[in-house]
Amino acid sequence: TSTTVYVRIVDENDNAPEFPEEEYVTVLSEGPDTVGATIATCPIPGLRLTSSTTVLVNVLDVNDRTPTFPNAFEGPFEVTEGQPGPRVCNLRVVDEDSGLNGKVEYSITAGDPQNEFMVSPVEGELRVRRDVELDRETTPYYNITVTARDLGTPPRSST
């Protein structure tokens, strides 16, 4: 007669875990979808053999912040007529994104039908063009709209 004997071998945890790579790199985009993302797990407490490796996490900026002017309205600024090219003001916006998402360019989008003003795209300096002399009797005031647009994808802007 014969019988079958079932033998189960119990793991003694005599081999330390091994990572195939010394370093791992992953990229996550910022935002609510990243909350709770598991990148690495920790060893179970009480086990005597452990191993470690380096995990580098690069968080990419998402263009989720709109450039904002500190005030909805600037001015009034006084410019003396008959002087070519005077500076009117320096405009500043805040964009809390990073990289191209936070880099802003300025442009005049309304209120200058005769193209008498210019704004520096990078610095935001609003000036009368050098070849223009304003005449108060012809036009006593201007209501110029400047738009700040970031270089993110898709771009975000405010006026």
Solvent accessible surface area in square Angstrom, and as a share of the most:
residue,aa,sasa,rsa
1,T,192,1.12
2,S,110,0.71
3,T,117,0.68
4,T,130,0.75
5,V,114,0.65
6,Y,183,0.69
7,V,104,0.60
8,R,181,0.66
9,I,150,0.76
10,V,100,0.58
11,D,119,0.62
12,E,117,0.53
13,N,39,0.20
14,D,96,0.50
15,N,118,0.60
16,A,48,0.37
17,P,73,0.46
18,E,157,0.71
19,F,95,0.39
20,P,123,0.77
21,E,96,0.43
22,E,160,0.72
23,E,91,0.41
24,Y,72,0.28
25,V,90,0.52
26,T,44,0.26
27,V,78,0.45
28,L,42,0.21
29,S,59,0.38
30,E,59,0.26
31,G,32,0.31
32,P,120,0.75
33,D,144,0.74
34,T,33,0.19
35,V,127,0.73
36,G,74,0.72
37,A,50,0.39
38,T,107,0.62
39,I,76,0.38
40,A,63,0.49
41,T,118,0.69
42,C,114,0.68
43,P,85,0.53
44,I,121,0.61
45,P,126,0.79
46,G,81,0.78
47,L,92,0.46
48,R,165,0.60
49,L,55,0.28
50,T,77,0.45
51,S,45,0.29
52,S,101,0.65
53,T,41,0.24
54,T,66,0.38
55,V,50,0.29
56,L,80,0.40
57,V,58,0.33
58,N,74,0.38
59,V,96,0.55
60,L,93,0.46
61,D,45,0.23
62,V,61,0.35
63,N,16,0.08
64,D,65,0.34
65,R,123,0.45
66,T,45,0.26
67,P,0,0.00
68,T,69,0.40
69,F,33,0.14
70,P,96,0.60
71,N,80,0.41
72,A,114,0.89
73,F,140,0.58
74,E,67,0.30
75,G,32,0.31
76,P,129,0.81
77,F,93,0.39
78,E,175,0.79
79,V,46,0.26
80,T,87,0.51
81,E,75,0.34
82,G,37,0.36
83,Q,91,0.40
84,P,76,0.48
85,G,3,0.02
86,P,27,0.17
87,R,126,0.46
88,V,23,0.13
89,C,9,0.06
90,N,77,0.39
91,L,14,0.07
92,R,133,0.48
93,V,24,0.14
94,V,88,0.50
95,D,21,0.11
96,E,128,0.58
97,D,13,0.07
98,S,68,0.44
99,G,62,0.60
100,L,115,0.57
101,N,24,0.12
102,G,20,0.19
103,K,96,0.41
104,V,20,0.12
105,E,73,0.33
106,Y,15,0.06
107,S,53,0.34
108,I,45,0.23
109,T,75,0.44
110,A,51,0.39
111,G,31,0.30
112,D,21,0.11
113,P,119,0.75
114,Q,134,0.60
115,N,89,0.45
116,E,31,0.14
117,F,8,0.03
118,M,75,0.34
119,V,16,0.09
120,S,22,0.14
121,P,73,0.46
122,V,94,0.54
123,E,99,0.44
124,G,0,0.00
125,E,43,0.19
126,L,12,0.06
127,R,49,0.18
128,V,1,0.00
129,R,73,0.26
130,R,168,0.61
131,D,127,0.66
132,V,27,0.15
133,E,107,0.48
134,L,19,0.10
135,D,63,0.33
136,R,141,0.51
137,E,119,0.53
138,T,106,0.61
139,T,47,0.27
140,P,86,0.54
141,Y,164,0.63
142,Y,62,0.23
143,N,113,0.58
144,I,42,0.21
145,T,48,0.28
146,V,13,0.08
147,T,7,0.04
148,A,0,0.00
149,R,114,0.42
150,D,1,0.01
151,L,66,0.33
152,G,6,0.05
153,T,126,0.73
154,P,100,0.63
155,P,71,0.44
156,R,93,0.34
157,S,45,0.29
158,S,27,0.18
159,T,98,0.57
